[in-house]
Amino acid sequence: MQPSGAVWEFREFWFPRGTTREVARQALTEMAEQGRWELSRVAIMHDGRRKVELRRKVYRVQRTA
């Protein structure tokens, strides 16, 4: 029986106010390439911090025999 929807794993990262776009991009690219993470959402707080949420699909292996 197939599950009705995808199951996602989420991870949050916070970048301080002074972090450049290039540094943030490099960190997120590394996570995406090594851990199969994808960008879910980005929020910029009033104090300048960036909250980045990544997600990846959880694969469940079912026994066949």
Rosetta blueprint (number, residue, H / E / L):
1 M L
2 Q L
3 P L
4 S L
5 G L
6 A L
7 V L
8 W E
9 E E
10 F E
11 R E
12 E E
13 F E
14 W E
15 F E
16 P L
17 R L
18 G L
19 T L
20 T L
21 R H
22 E H
23 V H
24 A H
25 R H
26 Q H
27 A H
28 L H
29 T H
30 E H
31 M H
32 A H
33 E H
34 Q H
35 G H
36 R L
37 W L
38 E E
39 L E
40 S E
41 R E
42 V E
43 A E
44 I E
45 M L
46 H L
47 D L
48 G L
49 R L
50 R E
51 K E
52 V E
53 E E
54 L E
55 R E
56 R E
57 K E
58 V L
59 Y L
60 R L
61 V L
62 Q L
63 R L
64 T L
65 A L
